[in-house]
Amino acid sequence: MTDNQREAGTIILDPTHVSFSQQEGVNDLGATHFIGIGGAGMSVLAEMLHEQGVEVDGSDREPSAKTDRLQGLGIAVEFGQREENVEGKQTIVFSSAIKPDNPEIVAAHAAGERIVHRSDILSLLMNTKRAVTVAGAHGKTTTSSMLAHILTHAGEGNLADPSYAIGGSIQGKDGVMLDGGHAGQGDVLVAEADESDGSFAKYHPEIAIVTNSEADHLDHYGTQENYRAAFVDHVQHAVKSVVMCGDDEGNLAVLRALDASAAAHTVVYATQDEASLGDLNGAAFVHIESESESAQSGAEHFTLHVPAGLLDGQERMVPVTLTVPGIHNARNASAAIIAAALLGVDIEKAAEVTTSFLGAARRFQVRGTVSQVTVVDDYAHHPTEISALLDAARRKYPQSAIRVIFQPHLFSRTKFFAEAFAEALAKADDVIVTGIFPAREKQEDYPTVGPDTIVDEALKLDHTPAEDWIRGVEDMHTAAQMMVMRAHHGDVIFTVGAGDITQMDEVILHALQAHRWDCEG
């Protein structure tokens, strides 16, 4: 039992506390129990430990696709969280969603078992690999998925068959979903670095990618300045290189706060030209030259301008074609390609195989088309993500009405960013905001926050049409049925959010089938 887990008889769960020494590895864990094993980040780590021979089990509130997969691999999962689930375990793993009064935490604390945060397990896994972390308020899953895809298909020798810990599934051929966790035989580990609770300060990767440092999780950090300071600390732990997007103002602030040694091994990529970005603190610069109308053909085309001396003595012009649409995905792919090249993959080959990347699950994922109404699902839950999503939608579907059902994620995020959410959603033609997915929060702590928190801000904006373009509907099933009744031939309906709004895709498709005469108009 460590000091951070015992204080005046209370249980302290501190995700920033380092629980393992540099000398310890996964073989020192013993029987390991994951609380909330079905979570996106937890299930990946449990699977990776299992593949490395660690005795793993876990518990969760209810069955899911993740728990089904884990059970299929031979990992025991108990449903319902009870004291007896942790009996005889040496290591108990929690995430930031787990509270100190969780019965399994209480029992493990009483028994003197080692209680560690999920980030400690990921840090252990990094110790024996060439680790690449991907941090940022948005773009982490897509960028890390792209890098894992590049290494899998273009890596040679020890760069092939990477390990990866990605908090979501990856779209494979013929609609097959590939899990986001894999313990490969190669020497590279690609991992999302979650900044939400500050735990990414533990990581010392070979390469740190930062997609953006736009303020989020202010319930934890309090201020934008604290949030950016955490990114400065994180990237200065990178052993070899830092790869950062220069189109993000937060990233530029982080870059200019880096010490000279960290800035000297930083690569900045951006769609803006170098002169317009101002002081880059001595970092190298890669320009993304995008073809503005490319996505209307169903693909995203751009060229990377790689300066002489970054990889070798030659300047490179590297053409890239993406299947996934959007300028934001051009940025994500650029980060992945640059990181792969810094690891030793031929950059032209890295760019070539990126074309076959079909996207991470719930990232512009087309779920079906009925009566020429297309249904698309996306995980976007931050205003900037929604803005980028709707920009990509306009590029891909320039003649279509864009209709959005948005489920906000967290009461605190809705409160902090209500105006920004409204401005982003105003890029759509028709919007329904549903009840908020609470995750770790409670409605009683935010009694005045609900769908109308965003709707009220949106109604202050100039929008065409000016009337009836946005409304709040608490129940997402009702919202789905309403949107089907409003849809017409050629429209695109997006389900958007990080909660369970994805469940409405099948509801919408079935309703479109039953009411397709409504879509012919």
C-alpha positions as CSV (number, residue, x, y, z in Angstrom):
1,M,0.0,0.0,0.0
2,T,1.4,3.4,-1.0
3,D,1.1,6.7,0.8
4,N,-1.2,8.1,-1.9
5,Q,-3.7,5.3,-1.2
6,R,-3.9,5.8,2.6
7,E,-4.5,9.2,4.3
8,A,-6.1,9.4,7.7
9,G,-8.0,6.2,7.0
10,T,-9.4,7.4,3.7
11,I,-8.7,6.0,0.2
12,I,-6.9,8.4,-2.1
13,L,-6.9,7.5,-5.8
14,D,-4.3,9.7,-7.5
15,P,-3.9,9.0,-11.2
16,T,-0.7,11.2,-11.3
17,H,1.1,9.1,-8.7
18,V,3.8,6.8,-10.1
19,S,3.2,3.3,-8.7
20,F,6.1,1.3,-10.2
21,S,9.9,1.7,-10.2
22,Q,11.8,1.8,-13.5
23,Q,13.1,-1.7,-12.6
24,E,9.6,-3.3,-12.5
25,G,7.9,-5.0,-15.4
26,V,4.7,-6.8,-16.2
27,N,6.1,-10.0,-14.7
28,D,6.0,-8.3,-11.3
29,L,2.2,-7.7,-11.4
30,G,1.0,-11.1,-10.2
31,A,-2.7,-11.8,-10.5
32,T,-4.2,-8.6,-11.9
33,H,-7.8,-7.4,-11.7
34,F,-9.3,-4.5,-13.8
35,I,-12.2,-2.6,-12.3
36,G,-14.3,-1.5,-15.3
37,I,-12.5,-3.9,-17.6
38,G,-15.0,-3.2,-20.5
39,G,-13.9,0.4,-20.8
40,A,-12.2,1.3,-24.1
41,G,-8.8,2.0,-22.5
42,M,-9.0,-0.7,-19.8
43,S,-9.9,-3.6,-22.2
44,V,-7.0,-2.9,-24.4
45,L,-4.5,-3.0,-21.5
46,A,-6.1,-6.2,-20.1
47,E,-5.8,-7.9,-23.5
48,M,-2.1,-6.8,-23.9
49,L,-1.2,-8.1,-20.4
50,H,-3.1,-11.4,-21.1
51,E,-1.1,-11.8,-24.4
52,Q,2.1,-11.4,-22.4
53,G,1.1,-14.2,-20.0
54,V,-0.1,-12.1,-17.0
55,E,-3.0,-13.7,-15.0
56,V,-5.8,-11.2,-15.8
57,D,-9.5,-10.9,-14.9
58,G,-11.9,-8.0,-14.3
59,S,-15.4,-6.7,-13.5
60,D,-17.9,-4.4,-15.1
61,R,-21.4,-3.2,-14.7
62,E,-22.9,-5.1,-17.7
63,P,-21.9,-7.1,-20.7
64,S,-20.7,-5.3,-23.9
65,A,-18.9,-6.0,-27.1
66,K,-15.6,-5.4,-25.3
67,T,-16.4,-7.9,-22.5
68,D,-17.6,-10.4,-25.0
69,R,-14.2,-10.2,-26.8
70,L,-12.3,-10.5,-23.5
71,Q,-14.2,-13.5,-22.4
72,G,-13.6,-15.1,-25.9
73,L,-9.9,-14.7,-25.2
74,G,-10.2,-16.6,-21.9
75,I,-10.2,-13.6,-19.6
76,A,-12.8,-14.0,-16.8
77,V,-15.2,-11.1,-16.4
78,E,-17.6,-10.7,-13.5
79,F,-20.7,-8.4,-13.9
80,G,-21.4,-6.3,-10.9
81,Q,-18.7,-5.0,-8.7
82,R,-18.3,-6.8,-5.4
83,E,-15.7,-7.3,-2.7
84,E,-15.1,-10.9,-3.5
85,N,-14.0,-10.1,-7.0
86,V,-10.6,-8.9,-5.7
87,E,-9.8,-11.6,-3.3
88,G,-6.4,-13.1,-3.8
89,K,-5.3,-10.5,-6.4
90,Q,-1.9,-8.8,-6.2
91,T,-2.6,-5.8,-8.4
92,I,-5.9,-3.9,-8.8
93,V,-6.2,-1.5,-11.8
94,F,-8.6,1.4,-11.7
95,S,-9.3,4.2,-14.2
96,S,-10.3,7.8,-13.4
97,A,-13.9,6.8,-13.7
98,I,-13.7,4.7,-10.6
99,K,-14.5,6.4,-7.3
100,P,-12.8,5.7,-3.9
101,D,-16.0,4.2,-2.5
102,N,-16.2,1.5,-5.2
103,P,-16.6,-1.8,-3.2
104,E,-13.7,-3.4,-5.0
105,I,-11.4,-0.5,-4.2
106,V,-12.5,-0.6,-0.6
107,A,-11.9,-4.3,-0.3
108,A,-8.5,-4.1,-2.0
109,H,-7.5,-1.2,0.2
110,A,-8.5,-3.2,3.3
111,A,-6.5,-6.2,2.1
112,G,-3.4,-4.2,1.4
113,E,-3.4,-5.0,-2.3
114,R,-1.5,-2.8,-4.7
115,I,-3.9,-0.4,-6.4
116,V,-2.6,1.3,-9.5
117,H,-4.0,3.6,-12.2
118,R,-4.4,2.3,-15.8
119,S,-1.6,4.7,-16.9
120,D,0.8,2.8,-14.6
121,I,0.1,-0.3,-16.6
122,L,0.6,1.5,-19.9
123,S,3.8,3.0,-18.6
124,L,5.1,-0.5,-17.7
125,L,4.3,-1.7,-21.2
126,M,6.3,1.2,-22.6
127,N,9.4,0.4,-20.7
128,T,10.4,-2.5,-23.0
129,K,9.3,-0.9,-26.3
130,R,10.1,2.0,-28.5
131,A,7.0,3.9,-27.4
132,V,5.1,6.5,-29.5
133,T,2.5,8.4,-27.6
134,V,-0.4,10.4,-29.2
135,A,-1.8,13.2,-27.0
136,G,-4.3,16.0,-27.7
137,A,-7.9,17.0,-27.0
138,H,-8.9,15.4,-30.3
139,G,-7.5,13.3,-33.0
140,K,-5.7,10.8,-30.7
141,T,-7.5,7.6,-31.8
142,T,-7.4,8.3,-35.5
143,T,-3.7,9.4,-35.5
144,S,-2.6,6.4,-33.4
145,S,-4.7,4.0,-35.5
146,M,-3.1,5.5,-38.7
147,L,0.4,5.0,-37.2
148,A,-0.4,1.4,-36.2
149,H,-1.7,0.8,-39.7
150,I,1.4,2.2,-41.3
151,L,3.8,0.1,-39.2
152,T,1.7,-3.0,-39.8
153,H,1.7,-2.6,-43.6
154,A,4.9,-0.7,-44.3
155,G,7.2,-1.6,-41.4
156,E,10.1,-4.0,-41.8
157,G,12.1,-6.1,-39.3
158,N,11.5,-4.8,-35.8
159,L,9.2,-2.1,-37.1
160,A,6.6,-4.6,-38.3
161,D,3.9,-6.1,-36.1
162,P,3.7,-3.2,-33.6
163,S,2.0,-3.3,-30.2
164,Y,-0.7,-0.7,-29.8
165,A,-3.1,0.5,-27.1
166,I,-5.8,2.5,-28.8
167,G,-9.0,3.5,-27.1
168,G,-11.3,2.3,-29.9
169,S,-11.6,-0.2,-32.7
170,I,-10.3,0.2,-36.3
171,Q,-12.4,-0.2,-39.4
172,G,-11.1,-3.2,-41.5
173,K,-12.0,-4.5,-44.9
174,D,-15.6,-5.6,-45.6
175,G,-16.9,-3.9,-42.4
176,V,-14.8,-6.1,-40.1
177,M,-13.8,-4.2,-36.9
178,L,-10.3,-4.7,-35.6
179,D,-9.7,-4.3,-31.9
180,G,-7.6,-1.4,-30.6
181,G,-5.3,-3.5,-28.5
182,H,-2.5,-5.8,-29.7
183,A,0.7,-7.1,-28.2
184,G,2.9,-7.5,-31.3
185,Q,6.3,-9.1,-31.8
186,G,7.9,-5.9,-33.0
187,D,9.7,-3.4,-30.8
188,V,7.3,-0.4,-31.2
189,L,4.3,0.4,-29.0
190,V,1.8,3.0,-30.2
191,A,-0.4,4.4,-27.4
192,E,-2.9,7.1,-26.8
193,A,-1.8,9.4,-24.0
194,D,-4.9,10.5,-22.1
195,E,-4.5,14.0,-20.9
196,S,-7.9,14.2,-19.1
197,D,-6.5,13.5,-15.6
198,G,-2.8,14.5,-16.0
199,S,-1.6,10.9,-15.9
200,F,0.3,11.3,-19.2
201,A,3.0,12.9,-17.2
202,K,4.3,9.4,-16.3
203,Y,5.2,8.5,-19.9
204,H,8.7,8.8,-21.4
205,P,8.2,7.8,-25.0
206,E,10.7,7.8,-27.8
207,I,8.4,10.0,-29.9
208,A,5.5,12.2,-28.5
209,I,2.9,13.3,-31.0
210,V,0.6,16.2,-30.0
211,T,-2.4,16.7,-32.3
212,N,-3.5,19.9,-30.4
213,S,-3.5,21.5,-27.0
214,E,-6.9,23.1,-27.1
215,A,-8.3,23.5,-23.7
216,D,-10.5,20.7,-22.4
217,H,-11.1,18.8,-19.2
218,L,-11.2,22.1,-17.3
219,D,-13.0,20.2,-14.5
220,H,-9.5,18.7,-13.8
221,Y,-7.1,21.5,-14.8
222,G,-9.1,24.6,-13.8
223,T,-7.5,26.9,-16.4
224,Q,-6.2,26.8,-19.9
225,E,-2.8,27.8,-18.6
226,N,-2.6,24.7,-16.4
227,Y,-3.8,22.5,-19.3
228,R,-1.1,23.7,-21.6
229,A,1.6,23.4,-18.9
230,A,0.7,19.7,-18.6
231,F,1.5,19.3,-22.3
232,V,4.8,21.1,-21.9
233,D,5.7,18.7,-19.2
234,H,4.6,15.7,-21.2
235,V,6.5,16.4,-24.4
236,Q,9.7,17.3,-22.6
237,H,9.8,13.7,-21.5
238,A,10.1,12.5,-25.1
239,V,13.5,10.8,-25.6
240,K,14.0,11.3,-29.3
241,S,11.4,13.5,-31.1
242,V,8.3,15.6,-30.7
243,V,5.8,15.9,-33.6
244,M,3.2,18.7,-33.2
245,C,0.5,20.3,-35.3
246,G,1.2,24.0,-35.9
247,D,-2.3,24.8,-37.0
248,D,-3.4,24.7,-33.3
249,E,-2.7,27.9,-31.3
250,G,-2.4,25.8,-28.1
251,N,0.4,23.8,-29.6
252,L,2.2,26.9,-30.7
253,A,2.0,28.2,-27.1
254,V,3.4,24.8,-25.9
255,L,6.2,24.9,-28.5
256,R,7.3,28.3,-27.5
257,A,7.4,27.2,-23.8
258,L,9.7,24.2,-24.5
259,D,13.3,24.3,-23.4
260,A,15.9,24.5,-26.1
261,S,16.8,20.8,-26.2
262,A,13.2,19.7,-26.5
263,A,12.4,22.3,-29.2
264,A,15.5,21.3,-31.2
265,H,14.1,17.8,-31.8
266,T,10.6,18.9,-32.5
267,V,8.9,18.7,-35.9
268,V,5.9,21.0,-36.6
269,Y,3.5,20.1,-39.4
270,A,0.8,22.5,-40.6
271,T,-1.5,23.5,-43.5
272,Q,-0.4,27.1,-42.9
273,D,2.9,28.2,-44.4
274,E,5.9,28.5,-42.0
275,A,6.1,32.3,-42.2
276,S,2.5,32.7,-41.0
277,L,3.1,30.6,-37.9
278,G,5.7,33.0,-36.4
279,D,8.4,31.8,-34.0
280,L,8.8,28.0,-34.1
281,N,11.5,28.0,-31.4
282,G,14.0,26.3,-33.7
283,A,11.7,23.4,-34.6
284,A,11.8,21.8,-38.1
285,F,8.7,22.4,-40.3
286,V,6.7,20.2,-42.7
287,H,4.1,21.9,-44.8
288,I,0.8,20.2,-45.7
289,E,-0.3,21.4,-49.2
290,S,-3.9,20.4,-49.5
291,E,-6.1,20.2,-52.7
292,S,-9.1,22.2,-51.6
293,E,-11.7,20.3,-53.6
294,S,-10.2,16.9,-53.3
295,A,-12.7,15.3,-50.9
296,Q,-15.7,15.7,-53.4
297,S,-14.2,12.7,-55.3
298,G,-14.4,10.6,-52.1
299,A,-10.8,11.0,-51.2
300,E,-8.5,13.6,-49.5
301,H,-5.4,14.5,-51.5
302,F,-2.4,16.5,-50.2
303,T,1.4,16.8,-50.4
304,L,3.9,16.8,-47.6
305,H,6.9,19.2,-48.1
306,V,9.7,17.6,-46.0
307,P,12.8,19.8,-45.5
308,A,16.3,18.6,-46.3
309,G,18.0,17.2,-43.2
310,L,14.9,16.0,-41.4
311,L,15.2,12.4,-42.6
312,D,18.3,12.7,-44.8
313,G,20.0,15.3,-47.0
314,Q,17.2,15.6,-49.5
315,E,14.1,17.7,-49.6
316,R,11.0,15.5,-50.2
317,M,7.7,16.1,-51.8
318,V,5.5,13.2,-50.6
319,P,2.0,12.9,-52.2
320,V,-0.7,11.4,-50.0
321,T,-4.3,10.2,-50.8
322,L,-6.6,9.4,-47.9
323,T,-9.9,7.4,-48.0
324,V,-11.1,9.2,-44.9
325,P,-12.3,12.8,-45.6
326,G,-11.4,16.1,-44.0
327,I,-8.5,18.5,-43.5
328,H,-8.3,17.3,-39.9
329,N,-7.6,13.8,-41.2
330,A,-4.8,15.2,-43.5
331,R,-3.3,16.6,-40.3
332,N,-3.7,13.3,-38.4
333,A,-2.2,11.4,-41.3
334,S,0.7,13.8,-41.5
335,A,1.6,13.2,-37.9
336,A,1.4,9.5,-38.3
337,I,3.6,9.5,-41.5
338,I,6.2,11.8,-40.0
339,A,6.4,9.6,-36.8
340,A,6.7,6.4,-38.9
341,A,9.5,8.0,-40.9
342,L,11.3,9.1,-37.7
343,L,11.1,5.5,-36.5
344,G,12.8,4.3,-39.7
345,V,9.9,3.5,-42.2
346,D,10.5,4.8,-45.7
347,I,8.3,7.9,-45.9
348,E,7.0,7.3,-49.4
349,K,6.0,3.8,-48.5
350,A,4.3,5.1,-45.3
351,A,2.3,7.6,-47.4
352,E,1.3,4.9,-49.9
353,V,-0.1,2.5,-47.3
354,T,-2.0,5.3,-45.6
355,T,-4.5,5.3,-48.5
356,S,-5.8,1.9,-47.4
357,F,-6.6,3.1,-43.9
358,L,-10.4,3.1,-43.6
359,G,-10.8,5.0,-40.3
360,A,-11.1,4.4,-36.6
361,A,-14.5,3.2,-35.4
362,R,-17.0,5.9,-34.9
363,R,-14.9,8.4,-36.9
364,F,-17.0,9.4,-40.0
365,Q,-18.2,5.8,-40.0
366,V,-21.0,5.3,-42.6
367,R,-23.5,3.0,-41.0
368,G,-25.8,2.6,-44.0
369,T,-28.0,4.2,-46.6
370,V,-31.8,3.8,-47.0
371,S,-33.8,5.5,-49.6
372,Q,-30.7,7.6,-50.5
373,V,-30.5,8.9,-46.9
374,T,-27.1,8.2,-45.5
375,V,-26.5,7.6,-41.8
376,V,-23.0,8.4,-40.5
377,D,-21.7,8.0,-36.9
378,D,-18.9,10.0,-35.3
379,Y,-17.4,10.2,-31.9
380,A,-16.9,14.0,-32.0
381,H,-17.6,15.5,-28.5
382,H,-15.5,18.7,-28.4
383,P,-16.5,21.8,-30.3
384,T,-13.4,21.8,-32.5
385,E,-14.1,18.1,-33.4
386,I,-17.6,18.8,-34.4
387,S,-16.5,21.8,-36.5
388,A,-14.0,19.6,-38.3
389,L,-16.5,16.9,-38.8
390,L,-19.1,19.2,-40.4
391,D,-16.4,20.8,-42.6
392,A,-15.5,17.3,-43.8
393,A,-19.2,16.5,-44.3
394,R,-19.6,19.6,-46.6
395,R,-16.5,18.5,-48.6
396,K,-17.8,15.0,-49.0
397,Y,-21.5,15.7,-49.4
398,P,-21.6,19.2,-51.0
399,Q,-25.1,18.9,-52.4
400,S,-26.7,17.3,-49.3
401,A,-28.6,18.6,-46.3
402,I,-26.6,17.8,-43.2
403,R,-28.7,16.8,-40.2
404,V,-27.1,16.2,-36.8
405,I,-28.3,14.5,-33.6
406,F,-25.8,15.5,-31.0
407,Q,-25.5,14.0,-27.6
408,P,-23.3,16.2,-25.3
409,H,-20.7,14.3,-23.2
410,L,-20.3,15.5,-19.6
411,F,-22.3,18.3,-17.9
412,S,-19.1,20.2,-17.1
413,R,-17.9,20.2,-20.8
414,T,-21.4,21.3,-21.9
415,K,-21.3,24.2,-19.4
416,F,-17.8,25.3,-20.2
417,F,-18.2,25.1,-24.0
418,A,-21.9,25.8,-24.7
419,E,-21.3,28.8,-26.9
420,A,-18.5,27.0,-28.9
421,F,-20.8,23.9,-29.3
422,A,-23.5,26.2,-30.7
423,E,-21.1,27.8,-33.2
424,A,-19.8,24.4,-34.4
425,L,-23.3,22.9,-34.8
426,A,-24.4,26.0,-36.8
427,K,-22.4,24.5,-39.7
428,A,-25.2,21.9,-40.0
429,D,-28.6,22.5,-41.6
430,D,-30.7,20.8,-39.0
431,V,-29.7,19.8,-35.4
432,I,-31.3,18.0,-32.4
433,V,-29.4,18.2,-29.1
434,T,-30.3,15.2,-26.8
435,G,-29.9,14.7,-23.1
436,I,-26.3,14.8,-21.8
437,F,-24.3,11.5,-21.4
438,P,-23.1,11.9,-17.8
439,A,-20.2,9.5,-17.8
440,R,-18.6,10.1,-14.3
441,E,-20.8,13.1,-13.5
442,K,-24.2,13.6,-11.9
443,Q,-27.1,15.8,-13.0
444,E,-27.7,17.0,-9.5
445,D,-24.3,18.6,-9.5
446,Y,-25.2,20.6,-12.6
447,P,-29.0,21.3,-12.1
448,T,-29.2,24.0,-14.7
449,V,-27.3,22.2,-17.5
450,G,-29.1,20.3,-20.2
451,P,-29.7,20.3,-24.0
452,D,-31.2,23.8,-23.9
453,T,-27.8,25.1,-22.5
454,I,-26.5,24.7,-26.1
455,V,-29.8,25.4,-27.9
456,D,-30.2,28.8,-26.1
457,E,-26.7,29.8,-27.3
458,A,-27.4,28.6,-30.8
459,L,-30.6,30.6,-31.2
460,K,-28.5,33.8,-30.7
461,L,-26.6,33.1,-33.9
462,D,-27.3,34.0,-37.5
463,H,-28.3,30.8,-39.3
464,T,-30.1,29.9,-42.5
465,P,-32.8,28.9,-42.1
466,A,-33.3,31.2,-39.2
467,E,-36.2,29.3,-37.7
468,D,-36.5,25.7,-36.4
469,W,-32.9,24.6,-37.2
470,I,-32.1,23.5,-33.7
471,R,-34.0,22.1,-30.8
472,G,-33.4,20.1,-27.6
473,V,-35.0,16.7,-27.2
474,E,-34.0,14.9,-24.0
475,D,-34.8,11.3,-25.1
476,M,-32.5,10.2,-27.9
477,H,-35.0,7.6,-29.3
478,T,-37.5,10.4,-29.7
479,A,-34.8,12.5,-31.4
480,A,-34.0,9.7,-33.8
481,Q,-37.6,9.3,-34.9
482,M,-38.0,13.0,-35.2
483,M,-35.0,13.3,-37.4
484,V,-36.2,10.5,-39.7
485,M,-39.5,12.3,-40.2
486,R,-37.6,15.5,-41.2
487,A,-35.2,13.8,-43.6
488,H,-35.5,14.0,-47.4
489,H,-34.0,12.2,-50.4
490,G,-30.3,12.8,-50.5
491,D,-29.8,14.0,-46.9
492,V,-27.1,12.8,-44.6
493,I,-27.9,12.2,-40.9
494,F,-25.0,12.2,-38.4
495,T,-25.2,10.8,-34.9
496,V,-22.5,12.6,-32.9
497,G,-21.1,12.2,-29.4
498,A,-18.9,10.1,-27.2
499,G,-21.7,8.4,-25.3
500,D,-24.3,5.9,-26.4
501,I,-25.8,7.9,-29.2
502,T,-24.2,5.4,-31.6
503,Q,-27.0,3.0,-30.6
504,M,-29.4,5.2,-32.5
505,D,-27.9,4.4,-35.9
506,E,-29.8,1.1,-36.2
507,V,-33.0,2.8,-34.9
508,I,-32.6,5.5,-37.6
509,L,-32.0,2.9,-40.4
510,H,-35.0,0.8,-39.4
511,A,-37.2,3.9,-39.2
512,L,-36.0,5.1,-42.6
513,Q,-36.9,1.7,-44.0
514,A,-40.4,1.9,-42.5
515,H,-41.0,5.5,-43.5
516,R,-39.0,5.7,-46.7
517,W,-41.9,7.5,-48.4
518,D,-41.0,10.4,-46.2
519,C,-37.5,10.5,-47.8
520,E,-38.6,10.7,-51.4
521,G,-39.6,14.3,-51.4
